[in-house]
């Protein structure tokens, strides 16, 4: 009788992370639609996003803090949660929104999805976490697919005004977000995914609101219902739901696997950009899609239990 097999990562963690990555991939589409329909600026749109998201995170923060199983964070943990929240959802999001004013949704995904490699390297260099053979192959396939998928678009977009500025802003976004992912992967097992996410997002919201109070254009908020509608969409489907899903994924399967599975995001963005933004799909993008999907599926490959490392 053959011994039972188990997946390299829990299937629930895999699916939770996959859904979170797909929902996150809608952000660029909604932002581009909002810029085109309302002519708003990045800071205003980001502020509206957090106005609608704030009640959810406050509610979760109060709920988890009142539970008997609540873990009281130490002062260093509080400082890290605040720092990571500011980097991951204030600085990173602002850089991303600003970059999307100059580059297409497809190119934004390409540059932003440099972050999984940054996460893996941070974990290896700072936290001494070994990069497994499966993760190496998955990274190779994922990034090869991303490179192939966007080769044509990179050539086309260089003529757009602000192309290099926008690319640089999204590149910086990828760096700050990778720090958030790597750091949260270490804190979440200690304080819990829901508590970490709620307080990190509250810290980011405080930073965004302060920035808007100092430099924002308040009159834009009364421009019309459409702008508020886009803010609500961003809050629910591109912020609240995916942030908690990704945090659960970090708890269940670890930061490296979350980073690699999130490689499905560009594929989702390509499809949405085609139908909603009329962005063209190239043969190279189809080839890249296949490679990225193979990289993601590699993480759910089954092997004998003896090959699974002990925790």
KOLZA-212975 format. One record per residue: chain; residue number from 0; x, y, z of N, C-alpha, C in turn. Coordinates in nm, 2 decimals, m for minus. Layout:
<atoms>
  mol  seq     n.x     n.y     n.z    ca.x    ca.y    ca.z     c.x     c.y     c.z
    A  NUM       X       Y       Z       X       Y       Z       X       Y       Z
...
</atoms>
This chain:
<atoms>
  mol  seq     n.x     n.y     n.z    ca.x    ca.y    ca.z     c.x     c.y     c.z
    A    0    0.08   m0.12    0.00    0.00    0.00    0.00    0.09    0.12    0.00
    A    1    0.06    0.22   m0.09    0.14    0.34   m0.10    0.11    0.43    0.02
    A    2    0.22    0.49    0.07    0.20    0.59    0.18    0.12    0.71    0.13
    A    3    0.04    0.77    0.22   m0.04    0.89    0.18    0.05    1.00    0.15
    A    4    0.00    1.09    0.06    0.08    1.21    0.02    0.01    1.33    0.08
    A    5    0.09    1.43    0.09    0.03    1.56    0.14    0.09    1.67    0.05
    A    6    0.02    1.78    0.04    0.07    1.89   m0.04    0.18    1.96    0.03
    A    7    0.27    2.02   m0.05    0.38    2.09    0.00    0.34    2.21    0.09
    A    8    0.22    2.27    0.05    0.17    2.37    0.14    0.02    2.34    0.16
    A    9   m0.04    2.38    0.27   m0.19    2.35    0.29   m0.27    2.41    0.18
    A   10   m0.36    2.33    0.13   m0.45    2.38    0.01   m0.53    2.50    0.05
    A   11   m0.58    2.50    0.18   m0.66    2.62    0.22   m0.57    2.74    0.22
    A   12   m0.45    2.74    0.27   m0.36    2.85    0.26   m0.33    2.89    0.12
    A   13   m0.32    2.80    0.03   m0.29    2.82   m0.11   m0.41    2.90   m0.17
    A   14   m0.53    2.85   m0.15   m0.65    2.91   m0.21   m0.68    3.05   m0.15
    A   15   m0.66    3.07   m0.02   m0.68    3.20    0.04   m0.58    3.30   m0.01
    A   16   m0.46    3.26   m0.03   m0.36    3.35   m0.08   m0.39    3.39   m0.23
    A   17   m0.43    3.29   m0.30   m0.46    3.31   m0.45   m0.57    3.41   m0.46
    A   18   m0.68    3.39   m0.38   m0.79    3.48   m0.39   m0.75    3.62   m0.35
    A   19   m0.67    3.63   m0.24   m0.62    3.77   m0.20   m0.54    3.83   m0.31
    A   20   m0.45    3.76   m0.38   m0.37    3.81   m0.48   m0.45    3.86   m0.60
    A   21   m0.56    3.79   m0.64   m0.65    3.83   m0.75   m0.72    3.95   m0.71
    A   22   m0.77    3.96   m0.59   m0.84    4.08   m0.55   m0.75    4.20   m0.54
    A   23   m0.63    4.18   m0.50   m0.53    4.29   m0.50   m0.50    4.34   m0.64
    A   24   m0.51    4.25   m0.74   m0.48    4.28   m0.87   m0.58    4.38   m0.94
    A   25   m0.70    4.39   m0.87   m0.80    4.48   m0.92   m0.77    4.62   m0.89
    A   26   m0.68    4.64   m0.80   m0.65    4.78   m0.76   m0.61    4.87   m0.87
    A   27   m0.51    4.82   m0.95   m0.46    4.90   m1.06   m0.58    4.94   m1.16
    A   28   m0.67    4.84   m1.19   m0.78    4.87   m1.28   m0.87    4.98   m1.23
    A   29   m0.91    4.96   m1.10   m1.00    5.06   m1.04   m0.93    5.20   m1.04
    A   30   m0.80    5.21   m1.00   m0.73    5.33   m1.00   m0.73    5.40   m1.14
    A   31   m0.70    5.32   m1.24   m0.69    5.38   m1.37   m0.83    5.42   m1.42
    A   32   m0.93    5.35   m1.39   m1.07    5.39   m1.42   m1.10    5.52   m1.35
    A   33   m1.06    5.53   m1.22   m1.09    5.65   m1.14   m1.02    5.77   m1.20
    A   34   m0.89    5.76   m1.23   m0.82    5.87   m1.29   m0.88    5.91   m1.42
    A   35   m0.93    5.82   m1.50   m0.99    5.86   m1.63   m1.12    5.92   m1.62
    A   36   m1.20    5.88   m1.52   m1.34    5.92   m1.51   m1.35    6.05   m1.42
    A   37   m1.26    6.07   m1.33   m1.28    6.18   m1.23   m1.17    6.28   m1.24
    A   38   m1.05    6.25   m1.30   m0.94    6.34   m1.30   m0.89    6.38   m1.16
    A   39   m0.90    6.29   m1.07   m0.85    6.31   m0.93   m0.70    6.29   m0.92
    A   40   m0.65    6.32   m0.81   m0.51    6.29   m0.79   m0.49    6.17   m0.70
    A   41   m0.36    6.13   m0.69   m0.33    6.00   m0.62   m0.36    6.01   m0.47
    A   42   m0.33    6.12   m0.40   m0.35    6.14   m0.26   m0.50    6.14   m0.23
    A   43   m0.58    6.21   m0.30   m0.72    6.21   m0.28   m0.78    6.08   m0.29
    A   44   m0.75    6.00   m0.40   m0.81    5.87   m0.42   m0.76    5.77   m0.31
    A   45   m0.64    5.78   m0.27   m0.59    5.70   m0.16   m0.66    5.73   m0.03
    A   46   m0.68    5.86    0.00   m0.75    5.90    0.12   m0.90    5.84    0.12
    A   47   m0.97    5.85    0.01   m1.10    5.80    0.01   m1.10    5.65    0.03
    A   48   m1.00    5.58   m0.03   m0.99    5.44   m0.01   m0.99    5.40    0.14
    A   49   m0.91    5.48    0.22   m0.90    5.45    0.36   m1.01    5.50    0.44
    A   50   m1.08    5.61    0.39   m1.20    5.65    0.46   m1.30    5.54    0.47
    A   51   m1.32    5.47    0.36   m1.42    5.36    0.36   m1.37    5.23    0.43
    A   52   m1.24    5.21    0.43   m1.18    5.09    0.49   m1.16    5.11    0.64
    A   53   m1.15    5.23    0.69   m1.13    5.26    0.83   m1.23    5.19    0.93
    A   54   m1.36    5.20    0.90   m1.45    5.13    1.00   m1.43    4.98    1.01
    A   55   m1.39    4.91    0.90   m1.37    4.77    0.91   m1.25    4.74    1.00
    A   56   m1.14    4.81    0.98   m1.02    4.78    1.06   m1.04    4.82    1.21
    A   57   m1.11    4.93    1.23   m1.14    4.97    1.37   m1.22    4.86    1.44
    A   58   m1.32    4.81    1.37   m1.41    4.70    1.42   m1.33    4.58    1.45
    A   59   m1.24    4.54    1.36   m1.16    4.42    1.38   m1.06    4.44    1.50
    A   60   m1.00    4.56    1.50   m0.91    4.59    1.61   m0.98    4.58    1.75
    A   61   m1.10    4.63    1.76   m1.17    4.62    1.89   m1.21    4.48    1.92
    A   62   m1.25    4.41    1.82   m1.30    4.27    1.84   m1.19    4.18    1.88
    A   63   m1.07    4.18    1.82   m0.96    4.09    1.85   m0.90    4.13    1.99
    A   64   m0.90    4.26    2.02   m0.84    4.31    2.14   m0.93    4.27    2.26
    A   65   m1.06    4.25    2.24   m1.15    4.21    2.35   m1.16    4.06    2.37
    A   66   m1.10    3.98    2.29   m1.11    3.84    2.30   m1.01    3.79    2.41
    A   67   m1.05    3.68    2.48   m0.97    3.62    2.58   m0.83    3.58    2.53
    A   68   m0.83    3.53    2.41   m0.71    3.48    2.35   m0.62    3.60    2.29
    A   69   m0.66    3.72    2.32   m0.58    3.83    2.27   m0.44    3.83    2.32
    A   70   m0.35    3.85    2.23   m0.20    3.86    2.26   m0.16    4.00    2.28
    A   71   m0.11    4.03    2.40   m0.07    4.17    2.43    0.07    4.19    2.36
    A   72    0.07    4.29    2.28    0.20    4.32    2.21    0.30    4.40    2.30
    A   73    0.42    4.37    2.28    0.53    4.44    2.35    0.55    4.58    2.28
    A   74    0.62    4.66    2.35    0.65    4.79    2.28    0.73    4.78    2.15
    A   75    0.83    4.69    2.14    0.90    4.68    2.01    0.80    4.62    1.91
    A   76    0.71    4.53    1.94    0.61    4.48    1.85    0.52    4.59    1.80
    A   77    0.47    4.68    1.89    0.39    4.79    1.85    0.46    4.88    1.75
    A   78    0.59    4.91    1.78    0.66    4.99    1.69    0.68    4.93    1.55
    A   79    0.70    4.80    1.55    0.72    4.73    1.42    0.59    4.73    1.34
    A   80    0.48    4.70    1.41    0.35    4.70    1.34    0.32    4.84    1.28
    A   81    0.35    4.95    1.36    0.33    5.08    1.30    0.42    5.11    1.18
    A   82    0.54    5.07    1.20    0.64    5.09    1.09    0.60    5.02    0.96
    A   83    0.57    4.89    0.98    0.53    4.81    0.87    0.40    4.86    0.80
    A   84    0.31    4.90    0.88    0.18    4.95    0.83    0.20    5.07    0.75
    A   85    0.29    5.16    0.80    0.32    5.29    0.73    0.39    5.26    0.60
    A   86    0.48    5.16    0.60    0.56    5.13    0.48    0.47    5.06    0.37
    A   87    0.39    4.96    0.42    0.32    4.87    0.33    0.19    4.93    0.27
    A   88    0.12    5.02    0.35   m0.01    5.07    0.30   m0.02    5.22    0.30
    A   89    0.08    5.29    0.34    0.08    5.44    0.32    0.19    5.47    0.22
    A   90    0.31    5.45    0.25    0.42    5.49    0.15    0.41    5.41    0.03
    A   91    0.39    5.28    0.04    0.39    5.19   m0.08    0.27    5.22   m0.17
    A   92    0.15    5.24   m0.10    0.03    5.27   m0.18    0.04    5.40   m0.25
    A   93    0.09    5.50   m0.18    0.10    5.63   m0.24    0.19    5.63   m0.36
    A   94    0.30    5.56   m0.35    0.40    5.55   m0.46    0.33    5.48   m0.58
    A   95    0.26    5.38   m0.55    0.19    5.30   m0.65    0.08    5.39   m0.72
    A   96    0.00    5.45   m0.65   m0.10    5.54   m0.71   m0.04    5.65   m0.79
    A   97    0.07    5.71   m0.75    0.13    5.81   m0.82    0.19    5.76   m0.95
    A   98    0.25    5.64   m0.94    0.31    5.58   m1.06    0.20    5.54   m1.16
    A   99    0.08    5.50   m1.12   m0.02    5.46   m1.21   m0.08    5.58   m1.29
    A  100   m0.04    5.70   m1.25   m0.08    5.82   m1.33    0.00    5.83   m1.46
    A  101    0.12    5.75   m1.47    0.21    5.76   m1.58    0.23    5.63   m1.66
    A  102    0.20    5.52   m1.60    0.22    5.39   m1.67    0.09    5.31   m1.67
    A  103    0.09    5.21   m1.76   m0.03    5.13   m1.78   m0.05    5.04   m1.66
    A  104   m0.17    4.98   m1.65   m0.19    4.88   m1.54   m0.11    4.76   m1.56
    A  105   m0.08    4.72   m1.69    0.00    4.60   m1.71    0.14    4.62   m1.67
    A  106    0.20    4.74   m1.71    0.34    4.77   m1.67    0.35    4.78   m1.52
    A  107    0.25    4.84   m1.46    0.25    4.85   m1.31    0.27    4.72   m1.24
    A  108    0.19    4.62   m1.29    0.20    4.48   m1.24    0.34    4.43   m1.26
    A  109    0.40    4.45   m1.37    0.53    4.39   m1.40    0.63    4.45   m1.30
    A  110    0.63    4.58   m1.28    0.73    4.64   m1.19    0.70    4.61   m1.04
    A  111    0.57    4.61   m1.01    0.53    4.58   m0.87    0.57    4.43   m0.83
    A  112    0.56    4.34   m0.93    0.59    4.20   m0.90    0.73    4.17   m0.91
    A  113    0.82    4.27   m0.89    0.96    4.24   m0.86    0.97    4.21   m0.71
    A  114    0.86    4.25   m0.63    0.87    4.24   m0.48    0.89    4.09   m0.43
    A  115    0.83    3.99   m0.50    0.86    3.85   m0.44    1.01    3.82   m0.43
    A  116    1.08    3.86   m0.53    1.23    3.83   m0.52    1.29    3.91   m0.41
    A  117    1.25    4.03   m0.39    1.30    4.11   m0.27    1.26    4.04   m0.14
    A  118    1.14    3.99   m0.13    1.10    3.92   m0.01    1.19    3.80    0.02
    A  119    1.21    3.72   m0.08    1.29    3.60   m0.07    1.43    3.63   m0.03
    A  120    1.49    3.74   m0.09    1.62    3.78   m0.05    1.63    3.84    0.09
    A  121    1.53    3.91    0.13    1.53    3.97    0.27    1.52    3.85    0.37
    A  122    1.43    3.75    0.34    1.42    3.64    0.43    1.55    3.56    0.44
    A  123    1.62    3.55    0.33    1.75    3.47    0.32    1.86    3.55    0.39
    A  124    1.87    3.68    0.37    1.98    3.76    0.42    1.96    3.80    0.56
    A  125    1.84    3.85    0.60    1.81    3.90    0.73    1.77    3.79    0.83
    A  126    1.68    3.71    0.78    1.62    3.61    0.87    1.68    3.47    0.85
    A  127    1.78    3.46    0.76    1.85    3.33    0.74    1.76    3.21    0.70
    A  128    1.66    3.25    0.63    1.56    3.15    0.58    1.60    3.08    0.45
    A  129    1.62    2.95    0.45    1.67    2.89    0.33    1.57    2.89    0.22
    A  130    1.62    2.92    0.10    1.54    2.92   m0.02    1.53    2.77   m0.07
    A  131    1.41    2.71   m0.07    1.40    2.57   m0.11    1.41    2.55   m0.26
    A  132    1.44    2.43   m0.30    1.45    2.40   m0.45    1.32    2.43   m0.52
    A  133    1.20    2.40   m0.46    1.07    2.42   m0.52    1.05    2.57   m0.54
    A  134    1.09    2.65   m0.44    1.07    2.79   m0.44    1.16    2.85   m0.55
    A  135    1.28    2.80   m0.57    1.37    2.85   m0.67    1.31    2.83   m0.81
    A  136    1.26    2.71   m0.84    1.19    2.68   m0.97    1.07    2.76   m0.99
    A  137    0.99    2.78   m0.88    0.87    2.85   m0.89    0.90    3.00   m0.92
    A  138    1.00    3.05   m0.85    1.04    3.19   m0.88    1.09    3.21   m1.02
    A  139    1.17    3.11   m1.07    1.22    3.12   m1.21    1.11    3.12   m1.31
    A  140    1.02    3.03   m1.29    0.90    3.02   m1.39    0.82    3.15   m1.38
    A  141    0.79    3.19   m1.26    0.70    3.31   m1.24    0.77    3.43   m1.30
    A  142    0.89    3.46   m1.28    0.95    3.58   m1.33    0.99    3.57   m1.48
    A  143    1.02    3.45   m1.52    1.03    3.43   m1.67    0.90    3.46   m1.74
    A  144    0.79    3.41   m1.68    0.66    3.44   m1.74    0.63    3.59   m1.74
    A  145    0.66    3.66   m1.63    0.63    3.80   m1.62    0.71    3.88   m1.73
    A  146    0.84    3.84   m1.74    0.92    3.91   m1.84    0.88    3.89   m1.98
    A  147    0.84    3.77   m2.01    0.79    3.74   m2.15    0.66    3.81   m2.17
    A  148    0.57    3.81   m2.07    0.43    3.86   m2.09    0.44    4.01   m2.12
    A  149    0.53    4.08   m2.06    0.53    4.23   m2.08    0.64    4.28   m2.16
    A  150    0.71    4.20   m2.24    0.82    4.24   m2.32    0.77    4.34   m2.43
    A  151    0.66    4.31   m2.49    0.61    4.40   m2.59    0.56    4.53   m2.54
    A  152    0.49    4.52   m2.42    0.44    4.65   m2.36    0.55    4.74   m2.31
    A  153    0.66    4.69   m2.26    0.77    4.77   m2.22    0.82    4.85   m2.34
    A  154    0.82    4.79   m2.46    0.87    4.87   m2.58    0.77    4.98   m2.62
    A  155    0.64    4.95   m2.60    0.54    5.04   m2.65    0.53    5.16   m2.55
    A  156    0.55    5.14   m2.42    0.51    5.24   m2.32    0.62    5.35   m2.31
    A  157    0.74    5.32   m2.36    0.85    5.42   m2.33    0.82    5.56   m2.39
    A  158    0.73    5.57   m2.48    0.70    5.70   m2.54    0.60    5.78   m2.46
    A  159    0.54    5.73   m2.36    0.44    5.80   m2.28    0.51    5.91   m2.19
    A  160    0.44    6.02   m2.18    0.50    6.13   m2.08    0.50    6.07   m1.94
    A  161    0.62    6.10   m1.88    0.63    6.05   m1.74    0.66    5.91   m1.72
    A  162    0.69    5.84   m1.83    0.71    5.69   m1.83    0.81    5.65   m1.73
    A  163    0.93    5.71   m1.73    1.04    5.67   m1.64    1.01    5.71   m1.50
    A  164    0.95    5.83   m1.48    0.91    5.87   m1.34    0.82    5.77   m1.28
    A  165    0.71    5.73   m1.36    0.61    5.64   m1.31    0.67    5.50   m1.28
    A  166    0.76    5.46   m1.37    0.83    5.33   m1.35    0.91    5.33   m1.22
    A  167    0.98    5.44   m1.20    1.06    5.45   m1.08    0.98    5.45   m0.95
    A  168    0.86    5.52   m0.95    0.78    5.52   m0.84    0.72    5.39   m0.80
    A  169    0.68    5.31   m0.90    0.63    5.18   m0.88    0.74    5.08   m0.83
    A  170    0.86    5.10   m0.88    0.97    5.02   m0.84    1.00    5.05   m0.69
    A  171    0.99    5.17   m0.65    1.01    5.20   m0.50    0.89    5.14   m0.42
    A  172    0.78    5.14   m0.48    0.66    5.07   m0.42    0.69    4.93   m0.39
    A  173    0.75    4.86   m0.49    0.78    4.72   m0.48    0.88    4.69   m0.36
    A  174    0.97    4.78   m0.35    1.07    4.77   m0.24    1.01    4.78   m0.10
    A  175    0.93    4.89   m0.08    0.86    4.91    0.05    0.76    4.80    0.08
    A  176    0.69    4.75   m0.02    0.59    4.65    0.00    0.66    4.51    0.04
    A  177    0.78    4.49   m0.02    0.85    4.36    0.01    0.90    4.37    0.16
    A  178    0.93    4.48    0.21    0.97    4.49    0.35    0.85    4.46    0.44
    A  179    0.73    4.51    0.40    0.61    4.48    0.47    0.58    4.33    0.47
    A  180    0.59    4.27    0.36    0.56    4.13    0.35    0.66    4.04    0.43
    A  181    0.79    4.07    0.42    0.89    4.00    0.50    0.87    4.02    0.65
    A  182    0.85    4.14    0.69    0.84    4.17    0.83    0.71    4.12    0.89
    A  183    0.60    4.13    0.82    0.47    4.08    0.87    0.48    3.92    0.88
    A  184    0.55    3.86    0.79    0.57    3.71    0.80    0.63    3.67    0.93
    A  185    0.70    3.76    1.00    0.76    3.72    1.13    0.67    3.76    1.24
    A  186    0.60    3.87    1.23    0.52    3.92    1.34    0.38    3.85    1.35
    A  187    0.32    3.81    1.24    0.19    3.75    1.24    0.18    3.63    1.32
    A  188    0.28    3.54    1.31    0.27    3.42    1.40    0.27    3.45    1.55
    A  189    0.32    3.57    1.59    0.34    3.61    1.73    0.21    3.68    1.78
    A  190    0.15    3.76    1.70    0.04    3.84    1.74   m0.10    3.81    1.68
    A  191   m0.09    3.73    1.57   m0.22    3.69    1.50   m0.24    3.77    1.38
    A  192   m0.29    3.71    1.27   m0.31    3.78    1.14   m0.41    3.89    1.15
    A  193   m0.52    3.87    1.22   m0.63    3.98    1.22   m0.58    4.10    1.30
    A  194   m0.52    4.07    1.41   m0.47    4.19    1.49   m0.36    4.26    1.42
    A  195   m0.27    4.19    1.37   m0.16    4.26    1.30   m0.22    4.34    1.18
    A  196   m0.30    4.29    1.10   m0.35    4.36    0.98   m0.43    4.48    1.02
    A  197   m0.52    4.46    1.12   m0.60    4.58    1.17   m0.52    4.69    1.22
    A  198   m0.42    4.67    1.30   m0.34    4.78    1.36   m0.24    4.83    1.26
    A  199   m0.19    4.75    1.17   m0.10    4.80    1.07   m0.18    4.89    0.97
    A  200   m0.30    4.86    0.94   m0.38    4.94    0.85   m0.43    5.07    0.92
    A  201   m0.45    5.06    1.05   m0.49    5.18    1.12   m0.37    5.28    1.13
    A  202   m0.25    5.23    1.14   m0.13    5.31    1.14   m0.11    5.37    1.00
    A  203   m0.13    5.30    0.89   m0.12    5.35    0.76   m0.23    5.46    0.74
    A  204   m0.35    5.43    0.79   m0.46    5.53    0.77   m0.43    5.66    0.84
    A  205   m0.37    5.65    0.96   m0.33    5.78    1.03   m0.23    5.86    0.95
    A  206   m0.13    5.79    0.88   m0.03    5.85    0.80   m0.10    5.92    0.68
    A  207   m0.19    5.85    0.61   m0.26    5.90    0.49   m0.34    6.02    0.53
    A  208   m0.42    6.01    0.64   m0.50    6.13    0.68   m0.42    6.25    0.71
    A  209   m0.31    6.23    0.78   m0.22    6.34    0.82   m0.17    6.40    0.69
    A  210   m0.12    6.32    0.60   m0.07    6.37    0.47   m0.18    6.46    0.40
    A  211   m0.30    6.40    0.39   m0.40    6.48    0.32   m0.44    6.61    0.39
    A  212   m0.44    6.60    0.53   m0.47    6.73    0.60   m0.37    6.84    0.57
    A  213   m0.24    6.79    0.55   m0.14    6.89    0.53   m0.12    6.93    0.38
    A  214   m0.15    6.84    0.29   m0.12    6.87    0.15   m0.24    6.84    0.05
    A  215   m0.35    6.79    0.11   m0.46    6.75    0.02   m0.54    6.86   m0.03
    A  216   m0.62    6.83   m0.14   m0.71    6.93   m0.19   m0.86    6.89   m0.15
    A  217   m0.90    6.94   m0.04   m1.03    6.90    0.01   m1.15    6.93   m0.08
    A  218   m1.14    7.03   m0.17   m1.25    7.06   m0.25   m1.28    6.95   m0.35
    A  219   m1.18    6.87   m0.38   m1.20    6.76   m0.48   m1.29    6.65   m0.43
    A  220   m1.30    6.64   m0.29   m1.39    6.54   m0.23   m1.54    6.57   m0.26
    A  221   m1.57    6.69   m0.30   m1.71    6.72   m0.33   m1.74    6.72   m0.48
    A  222   m1.65    6.67   m0.56   m1.66    6.68   m0.70   m1.77    6.59   m0.76
    A  223   m1.81    6.49   m0.69   m1.92    6.41   m0.74   m1.92    6.27   m0.68
    A  224   m2.03    6.20   m0.70   m2.05    6.06   m0.65   m1.95    5.96   m0.71
    A  225   m1.92    5.98   m0.83   m1.83    5.88   m0.90   m1.70    5.86   m0.82
    A  226   m1.64    5.97   m0.78   m1.51    5.96   m0.71   m1.53    5.88   m0.58
    A  227   m1.64    5.90   m0.51   m1.66    5.83   m0.38   m1.69    5.68   m0.41
    A  228   m1.76    5.65   m0.52   m1.78    5.51   m0.56   m1.66    5.44   m0.59
    A  229   m1.56    5.50   m0.66   m1.43    5.44   m0.68   m1.36    5.41   m0.55
    A  230   m1.37    5.51   m0.46   m1.31    5.49   m0.33   m1.36    5.38   m0.25
    A  231   m1.49    5.36   m0.26   m1.56    5.24   m0.19   m1.52    5.11   m0.25
    A  232   m1.51    5.10   m0.39   m1.46    4.98   m0.45   m1.32    4.95   m0.41
    A  233   m1.24    5.05   m0.41   m1.10    5.02   m0.37   m1.09    4.97   m0.23
    A  234   m1.17    5.03   m0.14   m1.17    5.00    0.00   m1.21    4.85    0.03
    A  235   m1.32    4.81   m0.03   m1.37    4.68    0.00   m1.30    4.57   m0.08
    A  236   m1.29    4.58   m0.21   m1.24    4.47   m0.29   m1.09    4.47   m0.31
    A  237   m1.03    4.59   m0.30   m0.88    4.59   m0.32   m0.80    4.62   m0.19
    A  238   m0.87    4.63   m0.08   m0.80    4.67    0.04   m0.84    4.58    0.16
    A  239   m0.96    4.59    0.20   m1.01    4.51    0.32   m1.00    4.36    0.30
    A  240   m1.08    4.31    0.21   m1.08    4.17    0.18   m0.94    4.11    0.15
    A  241   m0.87    4.16    0.06   m0.74    4.10    0.03   m0.64    4.11    0.14
    A  242   m0.64    4.22    0.21   m0.54    4.24    0.32   m0.56    4.13    0.43
    A  243   m0.68    4.10    0.46   m0.70    3.99    0.56   m0.67    3.85    0.50
    A  244   m0.70    3.83    0.37   m0.67    3.71    0.31   m0.52    3.68    0.30
    A  245   m0.45    3.78    0.27   m0.30    3.77    0.26   m0.24    3.75    0.39
    A  246   m0.30    3.81    0.50   m0.24    3.79    0.63   m0.27    3.65    0.68
    A  247   m0.39    3.59    0.64   m0.41    3.45    0.67   m0.32    3.36    0.60
    A  248   m0.29    3.40    0.47   m0.20    3.32    0.39   m0.06    3.32    0.45
    A  249   m0.01    3.44    0.50    0.12    3.45    0.56    0.13    3.36    0.68
    A  250    0.02    3.35    0.76    0.02    3.27    0.88    0.02    3.12    0.84
    A  251   m0.05    3.08    0.74   m0.06    2.94    0.70    0.05    2.88    0.62
    A  252    0.11    2.96    0.53    0.21    2.91    0.44    0.34    2.98    0.43
    A  253    0.35    3.10    0.50    0.48    3.17    0.51    0.50    3.27    0.40
    A  254    0.59    3.36    0.43    0.60    3.48    0.34    0.66    3.44    0.20
    A  255    0.75    3.35    0.19    0.80    3.31    0.06    0.70    3.26   m0.03
    A  256    0.61    3.17    0.02    0.51    3.11   m0.06    0.40    3.21   m0.10
    A  257    0.37    3.30   m0.01    0.27    3.41   m0.04    0.33    3.49   m0.15
    A  258    0.46    3.53   m0.14    0.52    3.61   m0.25    0.51    3.54   m0.38
    A  259    0.54    3.41   m0.39    0.54    3.34   m0.52    0.40    3.32   m0.57
    A  260    0.31    3.28   m0.49    0.17    3.26   m0.54    0.11    3.39   m0.59
    A  261    0.15    3.50   m0.53    0.10    3.63   m0.57    0.14    3.67   m0.72
    A  262    0.23    3.59   m0.77    0.27    3.60   m0.91    0.15    3.59   m1.01
    A  263    0.04    3.53   m0.96   m0.08    3.52   m1.04   m0.14    3.66   m1.07
    A  264   m0.11    3.76   m0.99   m0.16    3.89   m1.00   m0.15    3.95   m1.14
    A  265   m0.04    3.95   m1.20   m0.03    4.01   m1.34   m0.12    3.94   m1.44
    A  266   m0.14    3.81   m1.42   m0.23    3.75   m1.52   m0.37    3.80   m1.50
    A  267   m0.42    3.81   m1.38   m0.55    3.87   m1.35   m0.56    4.01   m1.40
    A  268   m0.45    4.09   m1.39   m0.45    4.23   m1.43   m0.46    4.23   m1.58
    A  269   m0.39    4.15   m1.65   m0.39    4.15   m1.80   m0.54    4.13   m1.85
    A  270   m0.61    4.03   m1.79   m0.74    4.00   m1.83   m0.84    4.12   m1.80
    A  271   m0.82    4.17   m1.68   m0.91    4.28   m1.65   m0.88    4.41   m1.73
    A  272   m0.75    4.43   m1.76   m0.71    4.55   m1.84   m0.77    4.54   m1.98
    A  273   m0.77    4.42   m2.03   m0.82    4.39   m2.17   m0.97    4.43   m2.17
    A  274   m1.05    4.38   m2.08   m1.19    4.40   m2.08   m1.24    4.53   m2.04
    A  275   m1.17    4.59   m1.94   m1.21    4.71   m1.88   m1.14    4.84   m1.92
    A  276   m1.01    4.82   m1.96   m0.93    4.94   m2.00   m0.89    4.94   m2.15
    A  277   m0.94    4.83   m2.22   m0.91    4.82   m2.36   m0.76    4.81   m2.39
    A  278   m0.68    4.76   m2.30   m0.54    4.73   m2.32   m0.52    4.61   m2.40
    A  279   m0.43    4.61   m2.50   m0.42    4.50   m2.59   m0.35    4.38   m2.52
    A  280   m0.38    4.26   m2.57   m0.31    4.14   m2.53   m0.22    4.09   m2.64
    A  281   m0.09    4.06   m2.61    0.00    4.01   m2.71    0.02    3.86   m2.70
    A  282    0.07    3.80   m2.80    0.11    3.66   m2.79    0.21    3.63   m2.68
    A  283    0.30    3.73   m2.66    0.40    3.71   m2.56    0.33    3.71   m2.42
    A  284    0.22    3.78   m2.40    0.15    3.78   m2.28    0.09    3.64   m2.25
    A  285    0.04    3.58   m2.36   m0.02    3.45   m2.34    0.09    3.35   m2.30
    A  286    0.20    3.35   m2.36    0.31    3.26   m2.33    0.36    3.29   m2.18
    A  287    0.36    3.41   m2.14    0.40    3.45   m2.01    0.30    3.40   m1.91
    A  288    0.17    3.40   m1.94    0.06    3.36   m1.86    0.08    3.21   m1.82
    A  289    0.12    3.13   m1.93    0.13    2.99   m1.91    0.25    2.96   m1.81
    A  290    0.36    3.03   m1.82    0.48    3.01   m1.74    0.44    3.05   m1.59
    A  291    0.37    3.16   m1.57    0.34    3.21   m1.44    0.25    3.11   m1.37
    A  292    0.15    3.06   m1.44    0.05    2.96   m1.39    0.13    2.84   m1.35
    A  293    0.22    2.79   m1.43    0.30    2.67   m1.40    0.38    2.70   m1.27
    A  294    0.43    2.82   m1.25    0.51    2.85   m1.13    0.42    2.84   m1.01
    A  295    0.30    2.90   m1.02    0.20    2.89   m0.91    0.16    2.75   m0.88
    A  296    0.13    2.67   m0.98    0.09    2.53   m0.96    0.20    2.45   m0.90
    A  297    0.32    2.48   m0.92    0.44    2.41   m0.87    0.44    2.41   m0.72
    A  298    0.38    2.51   m0.66    0.38    2.52   m0.51    0.28    2.42   m0.45
    A  299    0.18    2.37   m0.53    0.08    2.28   m0.48    0.11    2.13   m0.52
    A  300    0.23    2.11   m0.57    0.28    1.98   m0.61    0.28    1.89   m0.49
    A  301    0.24    1.76   m0.50    0.24    1.67   m0.39    0.36    1.58   m0.39
    A  302    0.41    1.55   m0.27    0.52    1.46   m0.26    0.51    1.38   m0.13
    A  303    0.59    1.28   m0.11    0.57    1.19    0.01    0.60    1.27    0.14
    A  304    0.53    1.23    0.25    0.55    1.30    0.37    0.69    1.31    0.42
    A  305    0.77    1.21    0.39    0.91    1.21    0.44    0.99    1.32    0.38
    A  306    0.94    1.38    0.27    1.01    1.49    0.20    0.98    1.62    0.26
    A  307    0.87    1.63    0.35    0.83    1.75    0.41    0.92    1.78    0.53
    A  308    0.98    1.90    0.53    1.07    1.93    0.64    0.99    1.95    0.77
    A  309    1.05    1.91    0.88    0.99    1.92    1.01    0.99    2.07    1.05
    A  310    0.88    2.10    1.12    0.87    2.24    1.16    0.95    2.27    1.28
</atoms>
